[in-house]
Amino acid sequence: MPTDRIDFADLPDDVQGSVLARTGPLLSVETVSSGFNSAISARLTTKQGEVYVKGLPADHPRVWTQQREAVVGPYVSGVSPRVRWHLQAGGWDLVAFDALDGRHAHYAPGSDDLPLVAATLERLSGLCAPDGVELKDAGHRLREHAPAASLAHFTGDALCHTDPNPANVMVGQRRVWLVDWAWATRGAPWLDAGYWLVWLIAEGGHSPESAEQWASRIPAFREAPEDGLNAFAAANESVWAEIAEESPNSWTRSVHTAAEAWAAHRVRSA
């Protein structure tokens, strides 16, 4: 469910004071409207520059997403904005990042963003999941959507983002950043290319064949076992069928339809 958004000025005075102790006086504050999961989403301009701050009440059931992003941040340098600080004060949990000057990625066929996204996902596929950081395991996450014998295909030591929808992919200065690492997962290095493939169909209007061609620009995806891709496509269709049933709306149905199309394509190609 989406989280109600409030302005930075609506935070308790002591929380604002704790932020100002880190940023210095604010020159301007802009509430960011995109995204569904943060109660605070704001761009703060100071004499030292700009930071993006997102936050949730400390007792919110998804506050763990804040903590996950703060912990994973140092390990995704170069593919994600730098984490500046993580603050817990006055009943709030806030994380600050370098502010980006960019826009959400365009996934339509012919978009100049597609090669940039592919290059970033290729770089990400080479990052190892850090030791000592609590992460979900891809096989465990998909255990209810795939046969037990297939889960081994999804396991690995790569650090996976797992949600490269266009809202989480920022483009600017001829490069791409991945944001929102709440669902960071330990898994096979080709998984993010597979997740991207579904979004190319859902948001870009690609055919499954076109989407696979783009995903295949990432070497890890080209090297993935066919049985693994088949199982992953079927698992994604199952995941999105469940999401669309629990939260029926136009975008969940659209992604489910995309996942269904890819799964059917894999069956035809087998």
C-alpha positions in Angstrom: 0.0 0.0 0.0 1.3 3.5 -0.8 2.5 5.6 2.2 1.0 9.0 2.9 3.5 11.7 1.9 4.2 14.7 4.2 6.4 17.8 3.7 9.7 18.2 5.4 8.3 21.1 7.4 5.7 18.7 8.9 8.4 16.7 10.7 8.8 17.3 14.5 11.0 20.3 15.3 13.6 18.0 17.0 13.9 15.8 13.9 14.3 18.9 11.6 17.0 20.1 14.0 18.8 16.8 13.8 18.8 17.1 10.0 20.0 20.7 10.1 22.9 19.6 12.4 24.1 17.5 9.4 23.3 19.8 6.5 23.6 23.3 7.9 20.9 25.9 7.2 18.5 25.1 4.3 18.2 27.4 1.4 15.2 25.6 -0.1 13.2 22.4 0.3 11.4 20.6 -2.5 9.0 17.7 -1.8 9.4 14.9 -4.3 6.2 13.4 -5.5 7.4 10.2 -7.2 7.6 6.9 -5.3 5.1 5.2 -3.0 7.0 3.9 0.0 8.4 7.0 1.8 6.5 9.3 4.1 9.3 11.9 3.6 10.8 12.4 0.1 12.5 15.7 -0.2 15.4 17.5 -1.9 17.2 19.8 0.4 19.4 22.6 -0.9 22.1 24.0 1.4 25.2 26.1 1.0 27.2 22.9 0.8 25.0 21.5 -2.0 22.0 19.3 -2.3 20.9 16.1 -0.7 17.9 13.9 -1.2 16.3 12.6 2.0 13.7 9.8 2.4 12.2 8.6 5.6 9.6 6.7 7.5 8.3 6.7 11.1 10.5 4.4 13.2 7.5 2.2 14.0 6.4 1.8 10.4 6.2 -1.9 9.3 8.5 -1.1 6.3 11.2 0.8 8.2 13.5 -2.1 7.5 13.7 -0.8 3.9 15.4 2.4 5.2 18.0 0.4 7.1 18.6 -1.9 4.2 19.3 1.0 1.9 21.7 2.6 4.4 23.7 -0.6 4.8 23.8 -1.6 1.2 24.7 2.0 0.0 28.5 1.8 0.5 28.7 -1.4 -1.6 26.9 0.0 -4.7 29.2 3.0 -5.3 29.2 3.9 -9.0 25.7 2.5 -9.7 23.8 4.3 -7.0 23.9 7.7 -5.4 26.2 7.9 -2.4 24.6 7.5 1.1 25.5 10.7 3.1 24.0 9.7 6.4 21.4 7.6 8.3 19.6 9.3 11.1 17.2 7.9 13.7 15.7 10.7 15.9 12.4 11.8 17.3 10.6 8.6 16.2 11.8 8.9 12.6 14.2 7.0 10.4 15.8 9.1 7.6 18.5 8.4 5.0 20.2 11.0 2.9 21.8 10.5 -0.5 23.6 12.6 -3.0 20.9 14.4 -5.0 20.7 13.5 -8.6 20.1 15.8 -11.6 18.2 13.5 -13.9 15.0 11.9 -15.0 13.4 8.5 -15.0 14.5 6.1 -17.7 12.6 5.7 -20.9 12.2 2.0 -21.9 10.5 2.3 -25.3 12.1 0.7 -28.3 14.7 3.1 -29.8 15.3 4.9 -26.5 18.8 6.2 -26.1 18.5 5.1 -22.4 18.5 1.4 -23.2 22.2 1.0 -23.9 23.0 3.0 -20.7 20.7 0.8 -18.6 22.2 -2.3 -20.1 25.7 -1.1 -19.3 24.8 -0.3 -15.7 23.2 -3.7 -15.2 26.3 -5.3 -16.7 28.4 -3.5 -14.1 26.0 -4.4 -11.3 26.1 -8.1 -12.3 29.8 -8.1 -11.4 29.2 -6.9 -7.8 29.4 -9.5 -5.1 26.9 -9.4 -2.2 28.8 -8.2 0.8 29.6 -10.5 3.7 28.1 -9.5 7.0 25.1 -7.7 5.5 21.7 -9.3 6.0 20.1 -9.8 2.6 17.3 -11.9 1.2 18.3 -14.9 -0.9 16.8 -15.1 -4.3 15.8 -18.7 -4.1 14.2 -18.1 -0.7 12.2 -15.1 -2.1 10.9 -17.2 -5.0 10.3 -20.4 -3.1 6.6 -20.2 -3.3 6.6 -19.5 -7.0 8.9 -22.2 -8.5 9.5 -25.9 -8.0 12.1 -26.6 -5.3 14.4 -28.2 -7.9 14.5 -24.9 -9.8 15.5 -22.7 -6.9 19.2 -23.5 -7.2 19.2 -21.6 -10.6 18.4 -18.4 -8.8 21.1 -18.6 -6.1 24.5 -17.0 -6.3 26.8 -14.5 -4.7 25.8 -11.4 -6.8 24.3 -8.3 -5.3 21.0 -7.9 -7.1 18.7 -4.9 -7.1 15.6 -6.9 -8.3 13.4 -3.9 -9.1 14.6 -2.0 -12.1 11.3 -0.4 -13.0 11.8 3.0 -14.6 11.0 4.9 -11.4 14.1 3.3 -9.9 16.4 4.1 -12.8 17.6 7.6 -13.1 19.3 9.0 -16.2 21.4 12.1 -16.4 24.8 13.2 -17.9 24.8 10.2 -20.2 24.8 7.7 -17.3 22.4 5.7 -15.2 21.9 5.3 -11.5 19.8 2.6 -9.8 18.0 3.9 -6.7 15.8 2.3 -4.0 17.8 -0.7 -2.8 15.1 -1.9 -0.3 14.8 -5.2 -2.0 18.5 -5.9 -2.5 19.0 -9.6 -2.7 21.8 -12.2 -2.9 21.4 -14.2 -6.1 22.5 -15.2 -9.6 24.2 -12.4 -11.5 21.7 -12.6 -14.4 18.6 -12.0 -12.3 18.5 -8.2 -12.7 18.6 -8.5 -16.5 15.6 -10.9 -16.2 13.7 -8.5 -14.0 14.6 -5.6 -16.5 13.3 -7.7 -19.4 9.8 -7.8 -17.8 9.7 -4.1 -17.3 10.8 -3.5 -20.9 7.7 -5.3 -22.0 5.4 -3.7 -19.4 6.7 -0.1 -19.6 8.4 0.0 -22.9 6.0 -1.9 -25.1 8.7 -4.4 -26.2 7.9 -7.8 -27.5 9.4 -10.7 -25.5 11.8 -11.3 -28.3 13.0 -7.6 -28.3 13.2 -7.6 -24.5 15.4 -10.7 -24.5 17.7 -9.2 -27.1 18.3 -6.2 -24.8 18.7 -8.4 -21.8 21.2 -10.5 -23.8 23.5 -7.5 -24.0 24.4 -8.4 -20.4 26.9 -11.2 -20.5 25.6 -12.8 -17.3 22.1 -13.2 -19.0 23.6 -14.7 -22.1 25.4 -17.3 -19.9 22.3 -18.1 -17.9 21.1 -21.7 -18.2 18.0 -22.1 -20.4 16.3 -24.1 -17.6 17.0 -21.3 -15.2 15.5 -18.6 -17.5 12.4 -20.8 -18.1 11.9 -21.3 -14.3 12.5 -17.6 -13.6 10.0 -16.5 -16.2 7.4 -18.8 -14.8 8.2 -17.7 -11.2 7.8 -14.0 -12.2 4.5 -14.7 -13.8 3.4 -16.3 -10.6 4.7 -13.4 -8.4 2.9 -10.8 -10.5 -0.3 -12.9 -10.7 -0.4 -12.8 -6.9 0.4 -9.1 -6.7 -2.2 -8.2 -9.3 -4.8 -10.2 -7.4 -4.0 -8.7 -4.0 -3.6 -5.1 -5.4 -5.6 -4.9 -8.6 -4.9 -1.7 -10.6 -3.7 -0.8 -14.1 0.0 -1.0 -13.4 0.0 -4.3 -11.5 -2.1 -5.9 -14.3 0.2 -4.4 -16.9 3.3 -6.0 -15.3 1.5 -9.3 -14.8 0.5 -9.3 -18.5 4.2 -8.6 -19.4 5.4 -11.4 -17.1 2.8 -13.7 -18.6 3.9 -12.8 -22.1 7.6 -13.6 -21.3 6.7 -16.9 -19.6 4.6 -17.9 -22.6 7.5 -17.0 -25.0 9.9 -19.2 -23.0 7.5 -22.1 -23.2 7.2 -21.6 -27.0 10.9 -21.4 -27.4 11.7 -24.4 -25.2 
